[in-house]
């Protein structure tokens, strides 16, 4: 959301609010105001939310008390700032608060797992294989998932109850939790091949982080070394076990690895000497320095790799991440790999292929050239601004990436 805020006309004032402080420093370093709100989640509750989002847990982290409290906070913020629009990351309570206040709701959203995508996709490839039996089984699995996702009343009851209490049409299906009034689809044109968008969906193009700061000297030194340089990016939705397994495996190759995975490691964890654990890096500046990447498939990391011409091995941890990787695999700049097999020899085989086969680098260069013609943040900002009254506006944006379930954004106008 920082990129959208930057793209707004200077006449508008961007103000961020949120419940977690993980990425607040990035907001403030970008020059924006931030308002911390509560109630927040404990570390254990946040992990439970990630597990719920990934389908690894059936107990919803959204209690009625938490949802009601957050909706109340958000409604007060909307009224306090006289918001003209609300722009969210993935904060579902804003689906209630903005509508309760009658304020237009905008959502820069990946196409994967949106209602239109789920309703139209022929195969999600839940069942591996290309044979007749595998294809038939996967189509059945896809149809079952489609019904569960778009029609079954499986939204957490707390959200439906609080929506009803606030005079809002209850959120009953999973799809309804991910659909705003205007959905700004952050993908390339070829990702929508064979799909039709309804009127409340508009393609704006890729939006990914441009972190401030310079490329560290360590990165330049490793890039100048004779050994290939790999970037290991696992976002914020992986687990310590996967981070350690990937690092250990990559340590067996004659390569260097940039690994911003320190937030997954615990005291006493040891990684091989060629695995260089770093803080967050300005990944959009790594083009020409990094030879390839191993990524978790989140849209931000995938789009950054695409925009910088870096081929990658993608290990989708969630269905939408798997979709992101497979879209790129069809373009030829990625290899899709299951995270379940990261400790097996096939993982290193995939990494060697992405490094040694020039076809992947050529495809990555072609995709990068296509990305250079896109500016999703600017397109999103223009769509939002076009619907605003002719007044000086304030906007409050969510504070965290899409992988964090408790971010939010208000657009406030005076």
Protein Blocks (a to p, Z undefined) as FASTA:
>chain_A
ZZmmmmpcfkbccddddfbfklmmmmmmnopacddddddddfklmmmmmmmmnopafbdf
bdfklmmmmmmmmmmmmmmnopabdcdfklmklmmmmmmnopacdddddfehpaklmmmp
mbgolagcjbfklmmmmmmmmmmmmmmmmmpccbcfklmmmmmmnopacdfbfklmmccf
bdcddbdfklmgoiacdfkbccebjcddddeddddfklmmmmmpmbdcddddehjmbcfk
lmmmmmmmmmmpccdddddfklmpcehiacdfklccdddddfklmgokambdcdehiakl
mmmmmmnopacddddfbfklmmmmmmmmmnopaccddfklmmpmklmmmmmmmmmmmklm
mmmmmmmmmmmmgcfklmmmmmmmmmpccbdddddddfbdfklcbbcdddddZZ
